[in-house]
Amino acid sequence: MRRSRFSFVLLLGLATMASGCSYNRLQTLDEQINTAQSQIKVQLQRRADLIGNLVATVKGVTKQEDTVFISIANARAKLAGAAGGTDVAAMGQANAAMTAPLGRLLAIAENYPDLKSSANFKALQDELAGTENRIAVARTDYNGAVKEFNTKIRQFPTLITAKLFKLGTPRPYFDLTTAEAANAPTVKF
């Protein structure tokens, strides 16, 4: 009887020590996810800002393309709003919604040789292409951190700690929501 009680106390002590280590690891993984998510938000906001500058540049040359400008303004506002929030799914949807109007804007630019030769327009396009790459890298980093966290909270003994401290909820991945969103807008000259 005494031996089983000792074994129980020893097992409880070992579980407590293991859960302390697991708790710290879960906090580290959670912080990695938060950092990666904020990088996505930064890049989405950068994209929204660059698109505003690109629209202003195109608008200076083209006066009659108001419907495209309106759709871009609406999509840009949604993107900026989503980038300011914490909902990863909303960020993905807003990012996808920005792709089609941006493609139409770049198609409009094809019809204006003065615009295509503008140094400002070229610089903005280069920055936009770089931002698209940064978004892809930030999304990959975020999804990697989420995968590590989600895997860890399902492993023993960490799953005990995760449930005990209410850290056992899997974090959502930053998914592309449409086939259209899977491809960055193409820029052709």
N, C-alpha and C positions, 0 to 999 in steps of 0.2 A: 504494500500500500504506500509506504513511505517512498519507495523507489519510483513508483509511477507518478507520485506528486512531484518529486524532484525532477523527473523527466519532463513533466508538463511545464514546470517553472523554467527549466533550461530551454525548452522549445519556445516558450513564450518570450524569453529574453532574446534568443537568437532572432526570432521573427521581428521583434521591436527594433533590434539593431539593423537588420536587413531593410526594414521599412524606412528607417531614417536615411539610409543611403539611397534608397529608391526615391524617397521624397525629394531629396536634393537633385537627383538626376532628372526627375519629372519637371521640377522648376526650371532647370537649365534648358530642357527641350522646349518647354512652353515659351520661354523667353526667346529662343531661336525662332520659333514660329512667329512670335510678335514682331521681331526684328525683320524677318523676311516679309511679313505682311506689310510692314510700314515701307519697305523698299518698293513693293508693288504699288502702293499708294503714291509714293513720290514719283515713280515713273509714269503712272497714269495721269497725275496732275501735270507733269512735264509735257506729256503728249497733248493734253487739253490746252495748255498754254501755247505750245508750238502751233497747234492747229489754228488757234485764234490768230496768231501772227501770219500764218500761211493764208488764211481767208482774207485778212486785211490786205495782203500783198496782191492776191488775185483780184479782189474786189476793186482795187485801184485801177486795174486794167479792164476789167469786165464789169459792165454796169447792168446787163440784162439777165444775169443768171441768179436772180433773187431766190428762186425756189430751192436751189442747191444750198445757198448761203443760210437760208432759214432752217433747212434740215440739219445742216452742220451745227448751227448754233444750238438747236435743241439737243442734238446728240452730245455736243460738247458740254452743255450744262448738266446733262445726266451723268456724263463721265466724271466731271469735276465733283458733283454731289456724291457719287459712289466712292470716289477716291478719298473723300473726307469721312466716310463712314467706316464701319468695321465688318460689314457683311461681304464676305468673299464672293458669294454667288452674285450679288448685285454688281460688284466690281467687274466680274466676268461678263455679265450681260451688258453692262454699259460699254465696256471695251468692244464687245462684238457689235453693238449698235452703232459705234463710231466708224466701223470699217467701210460700210457701203457708201455713206455720204462722202467720206474722204476719197474713196475711189472715183466718185463722180466729179469731185473738185479737181482731182488730178487729170481726169479726162478733159475737163473744160480747158485746163491749162494748155493742152495739146493744140487747141484752136487759136492760140494767141502767141505768135512768134516773139513778140516783144517781151512777153511775160517769161517765156522759156529761157530767154537770154539774160534775164535780170539776175544779177549777182545775188541780190537779197533772196529771191525766190529759190535759187540753187542752194544757197546756204541753209535756208529753212528746210528744204527737202532733205539735204544731207543730215541735218539734225534730227528730223523726223525719222529717217531710216535708222539712225543710231538709237533713237529712243525705242523704236520697235524692237530692236535687238536687246536693249536693256530690259524691256518689259518681259521678253522671253526668258532672259537669264534670271530675273527676279522671280518670275513664276516658277521656274525650275527649282530655284533655291527654296522657295516657300514649300513647294510640293515635297521636296526632299526632307525638309524639317518636319512636315506633317506626317510623312511616312514613318520617320524614325519615332516620333511621339506616339502615333497610333499603334505601331508595333510594340513599343515598350509597355504601354498600358495594358496590353493583352498578354504579356509574359509574366510567369510566376517568378519571384514573389512580388514583383512590382504591381501586379494587378490588385493585390490586397491593399497596398499603400494607396494606389490610385482610387480605389473605391472608398477607402477609409477617409481620405482627404477630399473626396468629390472631384478628383482630377481624371476620372475614368471615361469622360465623354470624348469620343474621337473628334478631332478637328476636321473641318471640311477641306477638300482639295480645291485649288483654283483651277476649275475646268473651263475649257472652251465650250461655249454653249451651242454654237451652230457650226456647220461646215464652213460657212463664210468667215467665221472668226478664226478658223484654223490657219488662215493665210493673211499675212500682212498685206496692206495695199501695195500694188505694184506701181512703180513709177517708170514710165517709158518716155524717152525723148528721141 
